[in-house]
Amino acid sequence: MLSGLRVVELSDPSGWLAGRMLADLGADVTLITDEQLRETHPYEWAAFNAGKTLAEYDESLLRDADVVIETGVTPRYEELGSPTVVWCVLTPFGRTGPRAAQRASDLSVQAQSGVMYMTGDPDRSPVACSAPTSSHHGCADAVAGIMAALLQREKTGKGQLVDVSMQEAHLMATMSRVGQWSIVGGRGKRAGALMRVGETVQREIWPCKDGYVSFGLRGGPARIPGLKRLVAWMNQEGLAPSSLRERDWDTYNHNLLSQEEVGEISEPIAAFFLTKTMTELYDAALTRGLMLAPANTAREILASRQYASRDLFVQVEDRALGVVPLVRSFVVSDAVPGAHGAAP
C-alpha cells in the first residue's frame, strides 16, 4: 500500500506506534532515537519498532523524506522540510498555544484530557490505564492525518504539517462527557465495574471462575432476548430463582429499576457466573445468543482461536528478548504486508 514511501521517525516511545503502523502498510521507516531505550523499554522497542531500520541523526534524511514523524516542538519543519514533505508533529499539547513547549508524561496527559476522572471506583481517586493510552490515541490520529495528507499531496503535489496533540486525541475518548457539562452542569461520577443508571448502579464487569466477563443488565429489543436466554440456561442447571424465572422480561426496563430490584436480578447472576470459566461463558454466549464478552488478559489473547485463525501473531527473533509473538499488522489487507522483521 505504501511501498517505496520514505518515512523518517525522529521520536521517543510516544511516537513509535505511528511509525510501526506505517511500516505495516509497507513504508520504508527509518528510526532515529536514543538507542538506550532498547534497554529501558525492551518490550515496547520490540513491539513498536518491528520492521524499521535504525539510523543516526542526519539532516539529509529529513530533507529527502516523504514523511517525517517528530515528537517534540522544534524549528526543524521550517528549516528542513521540503515543499512536498508530510511532516507530522506529535506532542502532549500540540505545536502551538501557551502549553506547546511543555513536556508531559502519559499519566499527565490522561489526567488533563479528562479520561482519568472517569476511570476507577467512586470511593477512590481517579486511576489511569496501565498502558500509555494517550500516545496510542495520538499515534492512531497521527497516522490518519498522515494518510489524508498523502492523499491530498497526490492531488496538489504539496506536502503539509500535521499537528497532533495527544491531549486532544485522548479527549475524543471521553465521548459526550465534556458536552454533558455544558448542557447539565454535571461532571459525572466514577462507577468502577458498575454503570450508573438513573438512581441505581448496575454491574457491568462480573467475576467468574478464572477471570472476568462483561455483561449488561440493559433492556431493549437487543438485550432482552439475551436476558431470557441466560435465565433459561441458569434454570437448566437449577440456579435460576423465582425472582428471575417469574419476571416479565418482555416489559423489562433497566431504567425503571430500584436498587433493590437490581440486587434481586444481579445476585443470582453473579453466583452463576462464578461457577463458569471465561471460555465456558463466552462459548455459551456464541451458541446461546448472549451479549457477553470475556475481559481478556494476555493469556486469553495468545490462546484465542479467533486470532489464530487470522494469523494475527507472527514469531519474531528479537535480539534482546529472544523469540517473541508480535501482532502481524493492525489491519488485514492483501496490500498490507504487516510486520516483516524484528526491531533493529
DOLUM-734395 format. One record per residue (C-alpha): x, y, z; residue in three letters. Coordinates in steps of 0.001 Angstrom, whole numbers, plus 500000, padded with zeros to 6 digits. Each point is the difference from the previous one (the first is absolute). Layout:
<nodes>
XYZAla/...
</nodes>
This chain:
<nodes>
500000500000500000Met/502812502437500929Leu/502852498174498281Ser/502840502378499161Gly/498838502715502404Leu/502940501365501984Arg/499138500697503629Val/502434501435502534Val/498895499614503592Glu/501759502388502351Leu/498239498959503160Ser/499987498782503558Asp/497760497049501027Pro/496860502144499795Ser/500256500013496191Gly/501229496474499306Trp/496538498539499327Leu/499383502470497167Ala/503184498921498252Gly/499152496338500559Arg/496570500471498415Met/501532501611496915Leu/502592497201499828Ala/497139497477500122Asp/498537501740496958Leu/503251499455498091Gly/501826503291500565Ala/503792500101500378Asp/500282501355503571Val/503318501263501337Thr/500078500496503760Leu/502179502641501638Ile/499813499684503778Thr/502040499442503136Asp/501303496437499728Glu/500134499694503795Gln/496200499721499824Leu/500509496477498686Arg/501244499081503475Glu/497551502065502056Thr/496900499229497850His/500763496525498583Pro/496413498864499431Tyr/498852503283498448Glu/503140500015497844Trp/499297496494498703Ala/496292500576499385Ala/499909503520498583Phe/503270500091498077Asn/499597496768498027Ala/500659500456496321Gly/502018503215500399Lys/503641500807499382Thr/502105501980502461Leu/502138502971499028Ala/502017502836501500Glu/498640503519499720Tyr/500692501370496536Asp/498275503107498664Glu/500148498638496448Ser/497636497203501035Leu/497441502590501087Leu/500400502045496814Arg/499464496960497779Asp/497132498436501931Ala/496428499676498786Asp/498759499927503597Val/501620501133503234Val/498623499120503434Ile/501374502173502777Glu/499240499938503721Thr/500890503429501311Gly/499541503645499079Val/503022501078497944Thr/500683502292497025Pro/501044497042497811Arg/496857500111497844Tyr/500650503613499005Glu/503739499463499590Glu/500164496576498328Leu/496568499145498649Gly/499681499810496230Ser/496914501359498184Pro/498765496431499485Thr/500663498484503425Val/497177498942502307Val/501392500976503394Trp/498131498671503040Cys/500689501445503432Val/498637497936502899Leu/500208501714503384Thr/498102500091503297Pro/498208503307499316Phe/500560500862496351Gly/502532502132498163Arg/498356503332500804Thr/498302501615502979Gly/501200500963503477Pro/500856496415500942Arg/501732498995496775Ala/503492499882501515Ala/498962498130503132Gln/500927496371500496Arg/497591497477501483Ala/499934496298500819Ser/497244497662498873Asp/498607500164503543Leu/499798503770499790Ser/498334499994496587Val/497429497428501114Gln/499210502189502996Ala/499745503230498043Gln/497905498507497194Ser/497203499160502443Gly/500231496246499460Val/501499499233503385Met/497215501775501915Tyr/497553497531498431Met/502022496908500896Thr/500010498096503276Gly/497803499338502999Asp/497755502742501417Pro/501510499870503494Asp/503599500335498830Arg/502134502424498024Ser/499969499860496185Pro/502271497393498443Val/501904499815496730Ala/500064497193497488Cys/503180497971500457Ser/500804500257496274Ala/501148503355498531Pro/496635500713498429Thr/500637503687499311Ser/502846499230497609Ser/498082497099498462His/497022502249499272His/502381502676498740Gly/501868497603497708Cys/496773498688498459Ala/498857503567499317Asp/503447500838498639Ala/499856497160497478Val/496498501033498938Ala/501235503563499484Gly/503080498830498094Ile/497937497808497686Met/497588502872499290Ala/502924502341499288Ala/501570497462497624Leu/496712499709498125Leu/499811503785499741Gln/503608500106498775Arg/499071497749497087Glu/497474502654498919Lys/502029503150500684Thr/503635498883500005Gly/500479501795503308Lys/500804498670503437Gly/498681501387503259Gln/500434500109503755Leu/497947497561502077Val/499815501279503586Asp/498728497399502493Val/499378500727503668Ser/499816496847502118Met/497769501842502459Gln/497536500878497237Glu/500162496503498528Ala/499233498485503405His/497223502502500557Leu/497997498133497344Met/500030496943502272Ala/497852501877502519Thr/497187499857497431Met/497156502260501194Ser/501331500793503480Arg/501242503502499150Val/496721500822498263Gly/498067498830503033Gln/501652502652502123Trp/498919502784497659Ser/496430498665499899Ile/499248498752503511Val/502902501366502017Gly/500984496564501282Gly/503491498526499961Arg/498742496427500257Gly/500993497405502594Lys/502297497005499886Arg/498289496630500283Ala/502859497492499761Gly/498693496631498829Ala/496463501368500190Leu/497924502328497834Met/497893502823501346Arg/496406499748498810Val/497694502651501437Gly/500223499676503781Glu/501441496480499850Thr/503344498381499315Val/499956496840497887Gln/502864497558499541Arg/501819499862496642Glu/503135497985500859Ile/499404496685501776Trp/502493497613501616Pro/499890496410498792Cys/501959496848500859Lys/503266501098498365Asp/499638503664499165Gly/497361502542499038Tyr/497325500491497349Val/498031502976498763Ser/496220499686500116Phe/497395502749500236Gly/496581499920501606Leu/498670502450497443Arg/496633499412498350Gly/498652500842496574Gly/499431497767496965Pro/503703499186499635Ala/500583498999503626Arg/496784498441501313Ile/500272496790497910Pro/503456499392501460Gly/498741500490503543Leu/497254497454499360Lys/502527497503498614Arg/502321500473502961Leu/497158499335502446Val/499005496898497998Ala/503593498711500184Trp/500161500671503741Met/496696498191500425Asn/501338496945498151Gln/502697499772502652Glu/497626500672502882Gly/501500503399500786Leu/497197502377498922Ala/497911501195502960Pro/496354500921499655Ser/500910503711499915Ser/501551499360496585Leu/497707497251498702Arg/496792501877500742Glu/501086503466498895Arg/498159501460496992Asp/503053500529497828Trp/497942501263497039Asp/499215503187501942Thr/503415500203501703Tyr/501543503486500087Asn/503294500336501829His/499485503768500241Asn/497002499503502309Leu/501565497557502476Leu/500464500771503671Ser/503318499082501600Gln/498225497170501807Glu/498791498594496683Glu/503480500328498566Val/501254497867502888Gly/497301497361499457Glu/501109499624496392Ile/503755500388500482Ser/500684497718502954Glu/498916496672498421Pro/501679500920496707Ile/503224500794501860Ala/499844496649501811Ala/499402498173496708Phe/502924501681498230Phe/502318498883502817Leu/499290496380499057Thr/501298500490496438Lys/503311500845498375Thr/500451502855497559Met/500163497537497113Thr/496863498170501098Glu/498086503257500277Leu/501231501342496671Tyr/499312496727498169Asp/496496500085501456Ala/499632503614498904Ala/500729498956496418Leu/497791496919499969Thr/497133501314502125Arg/499944503586498786Gly/501116501914503101Leu/501463503514499826Met/503010499046502105Leu/503719500357499440Ala/503089498858501923Pro/502287502597501585Ala/503064498528498325Asn/503533500151501343Thr/503124499174498002Ala/499410496338500916Arg/496660499872498193Glu/501158502156497103Ile/502935497721499145Leu/497736496932500294Ala/497178501523497936Ser/498626497735497281Arg/498740503065498121Gln/503420501653499903Tyr/501683496727499070Ala/497610499478497090Ser/500976503434498641Arg/503749499489500590Asp/500063503152502101Leu/503310499201501693Phe/503356499299498406Val/503032498614501812Gln/502967502361499767Val/503552499584501289Glu/500785503071502097Asp/503640500659500833Arg/499243500690503682Ala/496903497923500765Leu/500434496969497772Gly/497010498637498083Val/496950502145500715Val/496470500072498538Pro/499227503285498257Leu/496757501253498527Val/500431499552496255Arg/498124503151499027Ser/497308502332501286Phe/497942499354496854Val/499548496980497728Val/500218500730496284Ser/501625498451496951Asp/501919503273499624Ala/501256500057503609Val/503124497876500605Pro/500023500471503773Gly/503020499385502211Ala/502854498919497748His/502895499919502418Gly/501124500410503583Ala/500719503340501582Ala/503508501286499227Pro/
</nodes>
